[in-house]
Every structure is written in structure tokens, then in C-alpha cells.
Amino acid sequence: MNTLNVVLFIILVVGVSALVTIALIMLSRTNHSLKGEYDERQQLMKGKAFRAAFFTGLGYSLLVFLLDIVGCKIPMETGLLILTGGMLSLVVYVTIAIMNDAYIGLNEKLGSTLGLFALCGVMNIIPVIMNIRSGGFVKNGVLTNSFANVIIFAMLFIVSAVLVIKYCVMNRGEESDEES
């Protein structure tokens, strides 16, 4: 068994383990429900966040399309280019939802959401380290699909940071309201 097969097997085992862990976390939520409960205001804010994310993705796709038409070659593989647009839209959605208190449902806890983000972040940093050790992310001047884990890790980091900042600011606001 050569080194590449061992690495692929390890990635497969880690990936399946992550999926099983995520499934167990979701099943162990309060009230054994897989969906969060949101009030009417949260649902309206989620709708606005979806709309903003949709138009962000549309704008990104249009920009990439126009750059291709004018002959500007983007030094990324196609799959990575598509993933980048999807992750950008997702970050826009989650950030807007968090800032409007519509991301975490009424029956969900901040700690479990951050724990899930941390687990996914760790699962994405492992392939990044392996790719760095095996030669990097650029081949023939083009950013390869192996860079996808870096993009996903960055997205998880940004979303986690927004979530922590929002809830720290919110908790400080509640503390100052109680003092006065």
C-alpha cells in the first residue's frame, strides 16, 4: 500500500467519523428535534439574509462570467472557483443572520453551535496540513482544488468570530442594562 492510499484512507476514516459525530450532535439536541425553533422576527431576518446571500452569489457568478468573457483568466481550478462563490454567499447569509439574532434558534445553545464549528474547523485543517507537507496548493500557476479546505476553514473562522463578537457585545449590553 503506497503512501497516497494510506493518506486517502485516513481522510476517509476522518471524514466518516466527522459525519457520524455531527449526526450524533444533531440528534442529541434539546427536544430531539433537528430543526431550530425561530420566532416570527427571526424568520423575517433569516429571509432577508437569504435574499442578500442569493444576490451575493448571483453577483459573484456574474463577475466570474464577465471576467471569462473578456478573457481574464482567473488562476483557480473551476471547482475551487465555484466553491469560493458558494462560501462567500454562505458567509453573507450567516453573518447577516447572526447580526440580526436570527442564526441560533430559541431551542439552541451558543456553545453547541460553536462546538460544531470548531469540530468542522479541525476536520478542515488536517487536510490543509497534509497538502502543505505534500507540496502546496499551486500547480502550474493555478490554485488547485486542494485549497478548498483553506477556504472552508477561513469561512468557519470568520463566522465563529462574528458569532462570538455578537454574543459578547450582546452580553455586555445586558450586563449594563442590569446595572442601571
Secondary structure, DSSP 4 states (H G I P E B T S, - for coil): --HHHHHHHHHHHHHHHHHHHHHHHHHTSGGG-SS----HHHHHHHHHHHHHHHHHHHHHHHHHHHHHHTT---SB-HHHHHHHHHHHHHHHHHHHHHHTT-SS-TT--HHHHHHHHHHHHHHHHHHHHHHHHTT-SEETTEE-GGGHHHHHHHHHHHHHHHHHHHHHHHHHHHHHHHH-
